[in-house]
């Protein structure tokens, strides 16, 4: 038996999701201990009322558990309820409204349980070590209820493969999570953006789709939009190693020296151990009671003892390859997090990256540079094709937060340096109906190809 745990704020979304499954004859509500309550609005209000008995403001109001059995093992509804009650008791989620739903939409028999995170007296259940507690409890219940034993591989090769699969199928896992499906505002927004048919294709695939397959199906711009929306709602799954990298990346740019960096890393919840004799640092992270440890060089060269020293040494002469790698990594993340040119430039500035538009009166190119080496410019398309001016402008115009072409204000070519850059404010240049230099060049090449093709036919 495999148990999956998620705790979050979306009470109505989760109740609506499961009740909708019942209405579609894809699930059955097999347990309901609320007295006299029968519809979704009543369930939602009962859950919220229970949580509000706690004097503090509780963000995560509902706990959602899924218990899945191996293919071929099909316990009766009565046995599922017994297992569910024993599981909730072992996890400490008793004495509160409880709903259980048996789903019939996969080849594995499974059921879901919804409970408020507070009991009937308003006492919040402690969530610490949930993962470890659940693993131990699941093995005990397999013995108690004579269930097939679930085997887990613990060797490094198996773990590396799992991490690789998480990265490769990250978006698919997010789209098939109950948290995503129960967030109706988010699903409607994404469906409207990418279209109903493509939305169904990626959320109801015949077999799991990896990130590249989804990207190929819906297009690069829509994929970036999708990734941005999932990240914004904390629905993207990351491995522990990736979460350490993301935390260290954020902390590094908020710190003024190595000591402050290590202190902030600890305060952010990471385990940090500096081994001076070997000149390296170990980082660890705990997720659902399970802690993983990594040596600095296994996360990134940026977070090795030498990499951290180099970051805080303003006199460091960065080589061309190192600079390009620094820009590519940071721009990739900021690109996915930004909705407009304005926000894109602000976030770049925070990371110590400058941006320069090329071409007048309408920009036709964009270059990036590190503020530590401002004399070394990299064309956006040389860093990555997605960072060409045309691709970036198309993406920000496509984004639902910026439907119109952001380059719509009149741009005066009288100034060599835009005023917004002089005042350190984000600069959004203007537009013109005339084609850009790149567009003119592309048109000339197209005509030349057509002319050459005509000659070849004679």
Secondary structure, DSSP 8 states (H G I E B T S, - for coil): -EEEEEEES-HHHHHHHHHHHHHTTSEEEEEE-STT--SHHHHHHHHHHHHTTSSS--S--EEEEEEE--TT----HHHHHHHHHHHHHHHT--SS-EEEEEE-SSSS-EEEEEEESB-TTS-B---TTHHHHHHHHHHHHHHHTT--------SHHHHHHHHHHHHHTHHHHHHTSHHHHH-HHHHHHHHHHH-HHHHHHHHS-SS---HHHHHHHH-HHHHHHHHHHHHHTT-----HHHHHHHHHHHHHTT-SSHHHHHHHHHHTT-EEEEETTTTEEEEEEEETTEEEEEEHHHH-GGGSHHHHHHHT-TT----HHHHHHHHHHHHHHHHHH-SSHHHHHHHHHHTTEEEEEESSSS--EEEEEEGGGTT--EEHHHH-GGGSHHHHHHHHHHSTT--S-S--S---TT-SS-HHHHTT--------SS--HHHHHHHHHHHHHHHHHHHHH-
